[in-house]
Amino acid sequence: MPQTLKAIYRSGTFILQTACNLPEGVEVQLFVQSPQVTPPQITDITARKTFLGLLVERMQQNPIPHNAPQFTRDMLHERS
């Protein structure tokens, strides 16, 4: 059964940030999920301008409501 564990990669080692209940010596498979956002691979300047223009237009059509709740720092970070 798949299990999600959080870890930090430091000096060639994955340091777990969540509790783990795996038997000693068990083999695992890691799927790396990076929090970094990568820009779209659009090399044509005209296509890039078109894409960014559509993106801004879409954002302007869906503004954040004035009565939207204000998130605190603690609310934005997952706690286990």
Secondary structure as a PSIPRED ss2 file (coil, helix, strand):
# PSIPRED VFORMAT (PSIPRED V4.0)

   1 M C   1.000  0.000  0.000
   2 P C   1.000  0.000  0.000
   3 Q C   1.000  0.000  0.000
   4 T C   1.000  0.000  0.000
   5 L C   1.000  0.000  0.000
   6 K C   1.000  0.000  0.000
   7 A E   0.000  0.000  1.000
   8 I E   0.000  0.000  1.000
   9 Y E   0.000  0.000  1.000
  10 R E   0.000  0.000  1.000
  11 S C   1.000  0.000  0.000
  12 G C   1.000  0.000  0.000
  13 T E   0.000  0.000  1.000
  14 F E   0.000  0.000  1.000
  15 I E   0.000  0.000  1.000
  16 L E   0.000  0.000  1.000
  17 Q C   1.000  0.000  0.000
  18 T C   1.000  0.000  0.000
  19 A C   1.000  0.000  0.000
  20 C C   1.000  0.000  0.000
  21 N C   1.000  0.000  0.000
  22 L C   1.000  0.000  0.000
  23 P C   1.000  0.000  0.000
  24 E C   1.000  0.000  0.000
  25 G C   1.000  0.000  0.000
  26 V C   1.000  0.000  0.000
  27 E C   1.000  0.000  0.000
  28 V C   1.000  0.000  0.000
  29 Q C   1.000  0.000  0.000
  30 L C   1.000  0.000  0.000
  31 F C   1.000  0.000  0.000
  32 V C   1.000  0.000  0.000
  33 Q C   1.000  0.000  0.000
  34 S C   1.000  0.000  0.000
  35 P C   1.000  0.000  0.000
  36 Q C   1.000  0.000  0.000
  37 V C   1.000  0.000  0.000
  38 T C   1.000  0.000  0.000
  39 P C   1.000  0.000  0.000
  40 P C   1.000  0.000  0.000
  41 Q C   1.000  0.000  0.000
  42 I C   1.000  0.000  0.000
  43 T C   1.000  0.000  0.000
  44 D C   1.000  0.000  0.000
  45 I H   0.000  1.000  0.000
  46 T H   0.000  1.000  0.000
  47 A H   0.000  1.000  0.000
  48 R H   0.000  1.000  0.000
  49 K H   0.000  1.000  0.000
  50 T H   0.000  1.000  0.000
  51 F H   0.000  1.000  0.000
  52 L H   0.000  1.000  0.000
  53 G H   0.000  1.000  0.000
  54 L H   0.000  1.000  0.000
  55 L H   0.000  1.000  0.000
  56 V H   0.000  1.000  0.000
  57 E H   0.000  1.000  0.000
  58 R H   0.000  1.000  0.000
  59 M H   0.000  1.000  0.000
  60 Q H   0.000  1.000  0.000
  61 Q H   0.000  1.000  0.000
  62 N C   1.000  0.000  0.000
  63 P C   1.000  0.000  0.000
  64 I C   1.000  0.000  0.000
  65 P C   1.000  0.000  0.000
  66 H C   1.000  0.000  0.000
  67 N C   1.000  0.000  0.000
  68 A C   1.000  0.000  0.000
  69 P C   1.000  0.000  0.000
  70 Q C   1.000  0.000  0.000
  71 F C   1.000  0.000  0.000
  72 T C   1.000  0.000  0.000
  73 R H   0.000  1.000  0.000
  74 D H   0.000  1.000  0.000
  75 M H   0.000  1.000  0.000
  76 L H   0.000  1.000  0.000
  77 H C   1.000  0.000  0.000
  78 E C   1.000  0.000  0.000
  79 R C   1.000  0.000  0.000
  80 S C   1.000  0.000  0.000
